[in-house]
Amino acid sequence: MMKRKEIFLATRFKQNSLDYIYNIYLTEYSTCFHLIANHFRIENLDDLFDIARVLLDICLNFTEKHFDLFNDSNVVDKLFKPSEGLD
């Protein structure tokens, strides 16, 4: 059973994470998190951060040719169908 301090810290971390995601001064990233969460129906922040990190890495490092190949393969929809979530 979690101790009171652990529960407090976990709750505080979750609130800080939500505050970060919806920070209006970080529009590019908060919009990204919001779109990913809605598209994949993700409620768990850990899953959201993991997927966002990978997608942001791709977006920041791919060339136009990479995006063309990626788009043609439709890999994201094949891997993560919104109706199925991550399970």
Contacts in CASP RR format, 6 or more apart in sequence:
PFRMAT RR
TARGET T0000
AUTHOR 0000-0000-0000
METHOD contacts of the structure
MODEL  1
MMKRKEIFLATRFKQNSLDYIYNIYLTEYSTCFHLIANHFRIENLDDLFD
IARVLLDICLNFTEKHFDLFNDSNVVDKLFKPSEGLD
2 10 0 8 1.000
14 45 0 8 1.000
17 45 0 8 1.000
17 49 0 8 1.000
18 45 0 8 1.000
20 26 0 8 1.000
20 30 0 8 1.000
21 29 0 8 1.000
21 30 0 8 1.000
21 33 0 8 1.000
21 34 0 8 1.000
21 45 0 8 1.000
21 48 0 8 1.000
22 30 0 8 1.000
22 34 0 8 1.000
23 30 0 8 1.000
24 30 0 8 1.000
29 52 0 8 1.000
29 56 0 8 1.000
32 52 0 8 1.000
32 55 0 8 1.000
32 56 0 8 1.000
33 48 0 8 1.000
33 52 0 8 1.000
36 42 0 8 1.000
36 48 0 8 1.000
36 51 0 8 1.000
36 52 0 8 1.000
36 55 0 8 1.000
37 43 0 8 1.000
37 48 0 8 1.000
39 82 0 8 1.000
40 51 0 8 1.000
40 80 0 8 1.000
40 82 0 8 1.000
40 85 0 8 1.000
40 86 0 8 1.000
41 82 0 8 1.000
41 85 0 8 1.000
42 48 0 8 1.000
42 51 0 8 1.000
42 85 0 8 1.000
42 86 0 8 1.000
47 86 0 8 1.000
51 80 0 8 1.000
51 86 0 8 1.000
58 70 0 8 1.000
62 70 0 8 1.000
80 86 0 8 1.000
END
